[in-house]
Amino acid sequence: MFLSVFDMFKVGIGPSSSHTMGPMVAAARFLDAVRAAPFDVAALGGSLHGSLAFTGVGHATDRATILGLAGFTPEDYDNDKAEAVLAEIHATGTVTPPGLHAMAFDPKTDLRFDYDKALPGHANGMILLARDAQGDVILQETYYSIGGGFVLTEAELAAGRDTDTGPAIPFPFHNAAQMLEMAKASGKSIAQMKEANERSRGGRDLDTGVARIWQVMRDCIDRGLTSDATTLPGGLNVKRRAPRMYNELQAERGMNMQAPHVINDWIGCYAMAVNEENAAGGQVVTAPTNGAAGVVPAVIRYWLDHVPGATERRVPEFLLTASAIGGLIKYNASISGAEAGCQAEVGSASAMAAAGLCAVMGGTPEQIENAAEIALEHHLGMTCDPVRGLVQVPCIERNGVGAIKAVSAASLSLRGDGSHFVPLDACIETMRQTGQDMSEKYKETSLGGLAVNVPNC
């Protein structure tokens, strides 16, 4: 099993990795199939199912799919260009992706929200199709957006979760127990093993790529802290809080008799800054998802700005450690809110951040595993119940609290010797089982929880 640091941390756009980035990626993949087809395509269409239908409007799933069919991708997304192209598509009823001719596509009629038919493979399902001049379907593919921007076709999903066919890696751990055994035998840290795995695969330059991940995270925090916008889009009229909090915290710095717990306000402020940017459709990094994008960068920012001796030179160690933990959770359970609730998103992010912080604070592999377990254990059972399907309430505050839990988990683990009662593997398996047993209405459908008990109109 090999999940790259660039699988766990992807540069993309808000508000959702599974509902915005995933459908855009799926549309791009379908365009590749159209380009390779030996016949002429006259029109495109599609349908959104399950959670992609129920919360698709709030997550901008339709918008992302339309733009994906026009050739946009999350990695190089340009919002101004997107708005212009979207207006043209609505006006003309056609899309003209790069390398293809104009094809009929009316967003109002050719992209359906199918609330009645859930697809069997995953809660986040979508079907894209192409028609010839007579209106017959000549190409069709089912895609599943499985969380964190990962997309699989129906055939790929059926082939199984362990489809890695690349060259062998030096440290092929599939679970935390194996990870600790390999660390002990090799004398390497978790980050060093992860780095060795990454470099053995070649491809994308590791140093440059990891530096860009942190740059995008840092820039996102800064934008969120200094934004002049006051209200988030979507109709709930949720006010941005991070800029005001940041200004107040800055003004209070150095004041006598400041309560020690104010450090939690700093951590929460950093996390909320990211998720307010995400809710506004800004550029973020999946960590491991958009809905949980604020936790990891907030904990890194807390460490750099508030912990003596912290240095940006060690941010790669933080991110590599975090990605190793995130990979274990994704492989053995889920990082998808539509599959396992918010425990799979903010819970996973908190475990990743706790592990990363513990690593750069000098923790042993055993203490790092303990930190991840503490953070995940205390998110078990958390439901995904976004009000009106928007990644705002309760999602933004959950990132702040998840970041605070991550710091606490790392601190608790560092006070011990790494031995503990519940192994991380048991906690991950418990999260998987809990998600499996969780009612569908609590898995990113907005049919239960806060989504139905809070007035939202």
N, C-alpha and C positions, 0 to 999 in steps of 0.2 A: 504494500500500500504506500503510495507516494502522493501526498498533497503538498504542493509547493506553497511557500510563503506568499507567492503571487496569486495562488488560488484563494487563500484565506483573506488576503488584503488586496482588493481590487479598487482601482480608481473608477468612480462612476458618478451617477447623479441621483438625487433624491426624487421621491421620498422613500422608495422601497427597493431593496435589491431583488427580492423575489417577484414583486408586482410591477416594478418599473424597469429595472435593468434586465431582468430575466426575459420578459417578453420582447424587449428591444433586441437582445442577443438572439432569441429564437427567430425573430423576423429576419435578422441578418443572415442566419443560417439558411432560412427558407429561400432568400434571394440567391444564395449560392447554388441551391438546388435548381432554381429557375434558370439561372445562367448556364448551368450544365445540361439542362433538358434539351433533347433533340427536336422539340416541337415548339411552335409559336404560342406564347401565352398572351391572351388578350385582356384578362381581368384577374384580380386578386380578391380574396375574401378570407374570412376566418370567424372563429367563435371563441369566447372565453368561458371557462367552466369552473365550478367549485368556488374556492376562495378568490380566484381571479375575477369571477363574476360578482360575488357578494360585496367585496370591498374594492373592486376595480376602479370605480369612479374616484373614490377618495384617494387611491394610490396612483392615479393617473395611468392606469394600465392601458386604457384605450389610446391615450395620447402617445404612450411609449411604443405601442404596437404600430400605430400609424407611422410614426417617425422612423421606426425600424424598417418598415416596408419601403420607406423613402430613402433608406441608405444610411441613417444615423446609427452610431454606436456609442455606448456609454463612455468609452475611453477618451474619445476626441469630441465629445458633445459640445456644440456651440449654441447657446440658448437663443441669441438674436437670430441666427440663421434658421434655427428650428421653428421659431414663431412665424417667420416669413414663409417657409415651406409649408407649414401646417395650414396657414391661411390660403395658400394657393391650392392645396389639395382639397380643402372644403369648397373652394370656389369652382374648381374645374372638374372634380370627381375623378381625377387621375393621379397616379404616382409615376415618377420617372427616376428610378434609382440609377446610380452610376453604373454604366456598362449595359444598361437595358433601355428598351424603348418605353414610351408612355403606355401604361396599362390602366384600364378602368378600375377605379376603387373609390366608392363613395362611403366615407366613414359612417354616415347615418344608417346605411342599409347593408353594407358589406362586412361590418364587424359587429357581431351579435354578442350580447351578454346572455348566456344560457344559464338561467338560475335553476333549472329543473334537472339538468343532466350533468351529474358529476362523472368525470372520467376515472377509470379504475386505478391508474397508476399512482396518482398523487393528488392532493387537494388543489394544487396549482396547475391546472391543465388548460391547454389551448390547442386549437386545430387551425392550421393555415392551409389554404388551398388555392389552386390556380385553375382558370377556365380557358377554354379555347374560344374562338369567335362565335361558335354556336351555343356557348353557355355550358358546355359539358365540363365536368371536373376532370382534368388530365394529370393533376399532381396534387397530392395531399399528404400532410405530415402532422402527427400529433407530437406536441412538445410538453415537457413538464419542467416547470421552474422550481427546483428543489431546495432553494434557499441560498442566500449569499451570492446571487448572480449565476449560480450553476444551472445549466440547462441540459436536459437529456431528451433524446427522441424516445418514442415508445419502445423501439427495438433496443436502444442503449439501456434503458431502465430495466427491461426484461432480462438483459444479459447479466445483471448483477452488479453489486456495488464495487467489487474489486476487479476493475477492468484495466488496471495499470499494466501496460505492455512494454514500458520503457526498459532501458538497461538496469541491471541490478544496482541497488544503492548500498552503501557500506553499513548503514544502521537501519534495517527494515523493521522497526518496531510497529506492531499493530495495536498495542495497548500500553497502558502505563506501566504494568509490571515488566513487560519486555524492555520498555524504555529505561527503567531503573536498572535492570540487569545489565543492559548494554553500557550504560553510563559507568556502572561499577567495574565492569570488566575492562573497559577501554580507558578509564580515568578521565574521560571527557565530560564536559558539561552538556546539558540538553541543547543549548544554543550551538555548541561546537559540533555535536552530532547532526543537528539540523543543517548547519552550514555545510558540512561534508556531504550530506545527501543532496543538497541544492547544487553544489559545485560539480558533483559527479554526473549530473544530468546536463550540464552545460546550458545552452540556450540563452535566455535573458541574463544580462550582466547583473549579478547579485548585488554588488555594492551600489551601483547606480540605481537599480530598481528599488532597493530598500530605502535609499536616501530620498527617492521621489515619494515613496509612500509616506514617510514622515513629513516631508515638505507639504504635501497636500493636506495631511492631518493638521499640521501646525497652521497653515494658511486658513483652513476651515475654522479652527478655533478663533483666530484673530478676526476673521470676517464676522463671526457670530458675536464676538465681544464688542465690536465697534459698529455694528449695523445701525443705520438710521431708520430702518423700517420698524414700524411699531406693532403691526398685526400680521399674523400668518395667514396665508391664503387658504381657501377651502370652505369658508362660511361659518365656522365656529367662532370666529373673532377672537381667537386665542392670542393674547399679547406676548410679544417677545419679552423675556425677563432677563436674559443673560447680560445685555448691555447695561441695564440699570444696576443689576447686582455687581457687575464688574466695577462700575464707577463708584458705587458705595464702598466696596471693599478697598479700592485704591485710596479713597479719601480717608478710610479708617486706619490704614497702615501706620504702624508706629504709635498708635494711641495707647495710653496706659490703661491697664485693667481690661484689655480686650479678652473676651472669653476664649479659652483654648479651642472650644468646639467650632469656632469660626473657620478653622481650616476646612471643615466639611463644606462650608459655603463656597470656598474657592474651588474645591473638587467638583461640587455640583454645578457651579457656574461654568467651568470649562466644558463639562459634559453637555449641559443644556445648550451652550453656544453651538456645538456641533449639530445637535439634533434639531435646533431651530433652523439652522441652515439647511439641513436635510428636509425638514418639513416644507421649506420654501422652494425646494427643487434645486438646491445648490450642489456644488461638487463636493463629494465626500469620499471616504474610503470605507468599503465594507470591512467590518471588524467584529465578528465575521459577516454581519449583515448591515444594511442601512438602518434598520430599526434599532440596532444596538451600536451604531457607529460612534457614539460619543464616549463609551466607557474606556476603551484602550487609550485613545489620545488624551483623555482627561487625566488618566493616571500617569501617563508619561509627562504631561505638562506639570502636574503636581510634583512629581519627583524632580524635574529639572528646576522648577522655580522655588521650591520650598524645602528640599532636602539637601543639606550640606554635602558637598563632594560630588553631586550629580554632574554629569557631563554628556553632551550630545554624542560624543564618540561611542557611548555604550548603548545608544538607542537601537542599533541593529541587534545587539544581544537581547534586548527586551522584546523586539518584534519577532525574532527567530524563536525564542522560547515560547512566546504567546502563540505563534502559528503552529508549533508542535502540539500544544495542548488543544488548540482549536481543531487540528486535523484528527486527533483521537476522538473528539466529541462528534465531529461530522461523520467519521467512518463507523463508529460504534453506536451512534444514536442519531442526532439530527441537529441542525442549526436553523431549521425552518419553523417559523411561528405557525404556519398553516398545517404543519405536521405534528408539532409537539408543544405548541403554545409558547409564551414568552420566556419560559424557562430555557428554551432552546436558543433564544436570541440574547436577551440581556443576561441570562444565566451563563451561557457559554462565554459571552464577552467578559463577564466579571471573572470567570475562572481563568481566561486567557490573560487578563490584565493582572490578576493576583500573581500568576506564575511569572509574568514578565518582571513585575516589580520585585518579587522575591529574588529573582535571578540577579538583577542589577544591585540589589542590596546585599549581595554576598551569600545568598542561600545555596544550600547543597541541592542536588537533584531530588533528594527525599523531601527536603523542606519545600521545594518548588511544587512537587506533586501534592504535598499536603495543603499548600496555599490554594491550588486550583480546586482541590476537593472541598475545602471549607467554603469557598465562594459559590461553587455550584450547588453544594448541599443546601445552602440557605436561599436558593432560588427554586428549589423543586416544587412543582405544582403550580407555578405562576402561569396564569392564563393570558392569552392574547385577545384583548377585547377592545380594540380601538373605536372610540366614539366616532360615528359617521364614517368609519373606514379610513379616517385620516391618521397619519403617523404623528399625532400630536398629544392627545389625551388618551391614556396615561403615559404614552411612550416617552415623551421628553423627560419628565421627572424620573421615570424608571431608570434612565441612563445615569442621572445624577446619583441616585441611590445605589445603583449597581456599581458605580465607580467607587463610592465610599465603602461599600462592602468589600470590594477588591483590595483596597488599601488595608482595611481591617484584617482581612484573611491573610494577606502577606505578613502583616505585623504579628498576628497570632502564631503563624507557622515559624517565623524567625525566633520566637520565644521558646520554641521547642527544638527537639533534635531530629525531627522528620518522622518519627514513629507516631502512628495514630491508629484509631480503631477502624474507621471506614476507608477502604482503599478508593482512590479516584475511579478505578474501573467499576467498582460496585456502584458508585454514585452515578456514573454515566449510564450504566445499565438501568438503574432505577429511574433516571430521567427518561430513558427510552420507553420503559414500561408505563410510566406515568402518562407520557404523551399518547401512547397507544390506547390507554384507558380513558383519557380525557374526552369529554363530550365534544362533538364537532362544533357546537356553538361557541366553544371557548378557544377555537383554533383559527383566529384571524378571519372570521366570517361576519363579525359585528352583530351576531344574533344572540349574544348573551353577555353577562357581566356588566361592566360599566357602560358598554355600548347601548344597552337597553334600559339602564336604570338612571342615566343622567340625561336630562332634557338637552337636546342638541339642535334645536331649531328655534 
